[in-house]
Amino acid sequence: MKYLEIVKSLQKSEKNEDMLVLVRSGVFFYGIGKDAIILTQNLRLNYCCIKKQICKVAIPVIKINNIIQKLKEKGISFVIYDYKPDGIFENREEKYKELVRYVNVPISEAREHFECSKCQFHNLYENKCNKEKKRMEEIIKNIGEE
Protein backbone atom coordinates (compact mmCIF):
# COMPACT_ATOMS: atom_id res chain seq x y z
CA MET A 1 0.00 0.00 0.00
CA LYS A 2 1.33 3.45 -0.93
CA TYR A 3 1.81 6.23 1.62
CA LEU A 4 -1.22 8.26 0.48
CA GLU A 5 -3.42 5.13 0.61
CA ILE A 6 -2.16 4.35 4.13
CA VAL A 7 -2.91 7.90 5.31
CA LYS A 8 -6.40 7.79 3.80
CA SER A 9 -7.10 4.43 5.44
CA LEU A 10 -5.93 5.81 8.80
CA GLN A 11 -8.18 8.86 8.33
CA LYS A 12 -11.19 6.67 7.55
CA SER A 13 -10.52 4.23 10.39
CA GLU A 14 -13.36 4.11 12.92
CA LYS A 15 -10.99 4.82 15.82
CA ASN A 16 -9.73 7.97 14.05
CA GLU A 17 -13.18 9.26 13.14
CA ASP A 18 -13.45 13.00 13.87
CA MET A 19 -9.71 13.29 14.57
CA LEU A 20 -6.90 15.16 12.87
CA VAL A 21 -4.40 12.59 11.59
CA LEU A 22 -0.69 13.38 11.20
CA VAL A 23 1.68 10.78 9.77
CA ARG A 24 5.46 10.99 9.96
CA SER A 25 7.47 10.10 6.90
CA GLY A 26 11.15 10.97 6.95
CA VAL A 27 11.81 14.33 8.62
CA PHE A 28 8.23 15.61 8.32
CA PHE A 29 4.81 14.92 9.77
CA TYR A 30 2.14 15.36 7.10
CA GLY A 31 -1.46 16.42 7.33
CA ILE A 32 -3.25 15.46 4.13
CA GLY A 33 -6.63 16.47 2.71
CA LYS A 34 -9.06 17.55 5.43
CA ASP A 35 -6.25 17.52 7.98
CA ALA A 36 -4.22 20.01 5.92
CA ILE A 37 -7.30 22.27 5.77
CA ILE A 38 -7.68 22.13 9.57
CA LEU A 39 -3.99 22.85 10.17
CA THR A 40 -4.06 25.78 7.74
CA GLN A 41 -7.23 27.29 9.17
CA ASN A 42 -6.38 26.83 12.85
CA LEU A 43 -2.60 27.14 12.99
CA ARG A 44 -1.98 29.19 9.84
CA LEU A 45 0.42 26.61 8.43
CA ASN A 46 1.23 26.73 4.72
CA TYR A 47 -0.27 24.14 2.42
CA CYS A 48 0.48 22.86 -1.07
CA CYS A 49 -0.82 20.16 -3.41
CA ILE A 50 0.21 16.55 -2.86
CA LYS A 51 -1.73 15.90 -6.06
CA LYS A 52 -4.53 17.76 -7.78
CA GLN A 53 -7.36 18.51 -5.35
CA ILE A 54 -5.56 17.08 -2.31
CA CYS A 55 -3.78 19.58 -0.04
CA LYS A 56 -0.93 18.72 2.30
CA VAL A 57 0.85 20.43 5.17
CA ALA A 58 4.38 19.41 6.15
CA ILE A 59 5.56 19.88 9.74
CA PRO A 60 9.26 19.33 10.47
CA VAL A 61 9.86 16.67 13.13
CA ILE A 62 11.67 19.22 15.30
CA LYS A 63 8.49 21.38 15.39
CA ILE A 64 5.98 18.66 16.29
CA ASN A 65 5.96 19.36 20.04
CA ASN A 66 5.01 23.00 19.36
CA ILE A 67 2.22 21.85 17.04
CA ILE A 68 0.96 19.33 19.61
CA GLN A 69 0.79 22.09 22.22
CA LYS A 70 -1.09 24.43 19.85
CA LEU A 71 -3.56 21.68 18.90
CA LYS A 72 -4.22 20.98 22.58
CA GLU A 73 -4.69 24.71 23.29
CA LYS A 74 -7.29 24.82 20.50
CA GLY A 75 -8.91 21.65 21.85
CA ILE A 76 -8.51 19.79 18.55
CA SER A 77 -8.54 15.98 18.76
CA PHE A 78 -5.59 14.43 16.97
CA VAL A 79 -3.61 11.25 16.48
CA ILE A 80 -0.02 11.02 15.29
CA TYR A 81 1.52 8.03 13.53
CA ASP A 82 5.01 7.02 12.46
CA TYR A 83 5.32 5.53 8.96
CA LYS A 84 8.20 3.45 7.69
CA PRO A 85 7.95 1.99 4.18
CA ASP A 86 10.35 -0.86 5.07
CA GLY A 87 8.34 -1.84 8.13
CA ILE A 88 8.36 -1.07 11.84
CA PHE A 89 10.55 -3.11 14.20
CA GLU A 90 11.72 -5.52 11.51
CA ASN A 91 8.11 -6.37 10.62
CA ARG A 92 7.86 -5.62 6.91
CA GLU A 93 4.06 -5.94 6.97
CA GLU A 94 3.56 -3.33 9.70
CA LYS A 95 4.11 0.06 8.06
CA TYR A 96 2.90 2.45 10.77
CA LYS A 97 2.41 2.74 14.52
CA GLU A 98 0.53 5.17 16.72
CA LEU A 99 2.72 7.63 18.63
CA VAL A 100 0.28 10.04 20.32
CA ARG A 101 -3.50 10.31 20.69
CA TYR A 102 -5.34 13.32 22.17
CA VAL A 103 -9.13 13.26 22.40
CA ASN A 104 -11.05 16.48 22.97
CA VAL A 105 -13.25 18.37 20.51
CA PRO A 106 -14.05 16.28 17.40
CA ILE A 107 -13.20 17.83 14.06
CA SER A 108 -15.76 18.25 11.32
CA GLU A 109 -13.89 19.52 8.24
CA ALA A 110 -14.47 17.25 5.24
CA ARG A 111 -12.86 19.19 2.37
CA GLU A 112 -9.81 17.62 0.77
CA HIS A 113 -8.49 20.85 -0.76
CA PHE A 114 -8.69 24.61 -0.94
CA GLU A 115 -9.24 26.32 -4.29
CA CYS A 116 -6.48 24.78 -6.40
CA SER A 117 -5.83 27.93 -8.43
CA LYS A 118 -4.68 29.66 -5.22
CA CYS A 119 -2.14 26.95 -4.39
CA GLN A 120 1.46 27.95 -5.02
CA PHE A 121 2.04 24.64 -6.84
CA HIS A 122 -1.12 24.71 -8.98
CA ASN A 123 0.53 26.09 -12.12
CA LEU A 124 3.50 23.77 -11.72
CA TYR A 125 1.16 20.78 -11.44
CA GLU A 126 -0.98 21.94 -14.38
CA ASN A 127 2.11 22.52 -16.57
CA LYS A 128 3.46 19.06 -15.74
CA CYS A 129 0.10 17.47 -16.60
CA ASN A 130 -0.21 19.42 -19.85
CA LYS A 131 3.34 18.51 -20.93
CA GLU A 132 2.68 14.83 -20.20
CA LYS A 133 -0.63 14.98 -22.08
CA LYS A 134 1.05 16.54 -25.15
CA ARG A 135 3.85 13.95 -25.01
CA MET A 136 1.32 11.10 -24.90
CA GLU A 137 -0.70 12.62 -27.76
CA GLU A 138 2.49 12.81 -29.82
CA ILE A 139 3.36 9.17 -29.08
CA ILE A 140 -0.18 8.03 -29.99
CA LYS A 141 -0.12 10.12 -33.18
CA ASN A 142 3.16 8.49 -34.29
CA ILE A 143 2.14 4.88 -33.58
CA GLY A 144 2.58 2.76 -36.67
CA GLU A 145 4.49 5.41 -38.63
CA GLU A 146 7.89 3.76 -38.20
C-alpha positions in Angstrom: 0.0 0.0 0.0 1.3 3.4 -0.9 1.8 6.2 1.6 -1.2 8.3 0.5 -3.4 5.1 0.6 -2.2 4.3 4.1 -2.9 7.9 5.3 -6.4 7.8 3.8 -7.1 4.4 5.4 -5.9 5.8 8.8 -8.2 8.9 8.3 -11.2 6.7 7.6 -10.5 4.2 10.4 -13.4 4.1 12.9 -11.0 4.8 15.8 -9.7 8.0 14.0 -13.2 9.3 13.1 -13.5 13.0 13.9 -9.7 13.3 14.6 -6.9 15.2 12.9 -4.4 12.6 11.6 -0.7 13.4 11.2 1.7 10.8 9.8 5.5 11.0 10.0 7.5 10.1 6.9 11.1 11.0 7.0 11.8 14.3 8.6 8.2 15.6 8.3 4.8 14.9 9.8 2.1 15.4 7.1 -1.5 16.4 7.3 -3.2 15.5 4.1 -6.6 16.5 2.7 -9.1 17.6 5.4 -6.2 17.5 8.0 -4.2 20.0 5.9 -7.3 22.3 5.8 -7.7 22.1 9.6 -4.0 22.9 10.2 -4.1 25.8 7.7 -7.2 27.3 9.2 -6.4 26.8 12.9 -2.6 27.1 13.0 -2.0 29.2 9.8 0.4 26.6 8.4 1.2 26.7 4.7 -0.3 24.1 2.4 0.5 22.9 -1.1 -0.8 20.2 -3.4 0.2 16.5 -2.9 -1.7 15.9 -6.1 -4.5 17.8 -7.8 -7.4 18.5 -5.4 -5.6 17.1 -2.3 -3.8 19.6 0.0 -0.9 18.7 2.3 0.9 20.4 5.2 4.4 19.4 6.2 5.6 19.9 9.7 9.3 19.3 10.5 9.9 16.7 13.1 11.7 19.2 15.3 8.5 21.4 15.4 6.0 18.7 16.3 6.0 19.4 20.0 5.0 23.0 19.4 2.2 21.8 17.0 1.0 19.3 19.6 0.8 22.1 22.2 -1.1 24.4 19.9 -3.6 21.7 18.9 -4.2 21.0 22.6 -4.7 24.7 23.3 -7.3 24.8 20.5 -8.9 21.6 21.8 -8.5 19.8 18.5 -8.5 16.0 18.8 -5.6 14.4 17.0 -3.6 11.2 16.5 0.0 11.0 15.3 1.5 8.0 13.5 5.0 7.0 12.5 5.3 5.5 9.0 8.2 3.4 7.7 7.9 2.0 4.2 10.4 -0.9 5.1 8.3 -1.8 8.1 8.4 -1.1 11.8 10.5 -3.1 14.2 11.7 -5.5 11.5 8.1 -6.4 10.6 7.9 -5.6 6.9 4.1 -5.9 7.0 3.6 -3.3 9.7 4.1 0.1 8.1 2.9 2.4 10.8 2.4 2.7 14.5 0.5 5.2 16.7 2.7 7.6 18.6 0.3 10.0 20.3 -3.5 10.3 20.7 -5.3 13.3 22.2 -9.1 13.3 22.4 -11.0 16.5 23.0 -13.3 18.4 20.5 -14.0 16.3 17.4 -13.2 17.8 14.1 -15.8 18.3 11.3 -13.9 19.5 8.2 -14.5 17.3 5.2 -12.9 19.2 2.4 -9.8 17.6 0.8 -8.5 20.9 -0.8 -8.7 24.6 -0.9 -9.2 26.3 -4.3 -6.5 24.8 -6.4 -5.8 27.9 -8.4 -4.7 29.7 -5.2 -2.1 26.9 -4.4 1.5 27.9 -5.0 2.0 24.6 -6.8 -1.1 24.7 -9.0 0.5 26.1 -12.1 3.5 23.8 -11.7 1.2 20.8 -11.4 -1.0 21.9 -14.4 2.1 22.5 -16.6 3.5 19.1 -15.7 0.1 17.5 -16.6 -0.2 19.4 -19.8 3.3 18.5 -20.9 2.7 14.8 -20.2 -0.6 15.0 -22.1 1.1 16.5 -25.1 3.9 13.9 -25.0 1.3 11.1 -24.9 -0.7 12.6 -27.8 2.5 12.8 -29.8 3.4 9.2 -29.1 -0.2 8.0 -30.0 -0.1 10.1 -33.2 3.2 8.5 -34.3 2.1 4.9 -33.6 2.6 2.8 -36.7 4.5 5.4 -38.6 7.9 3.8 -38.2 
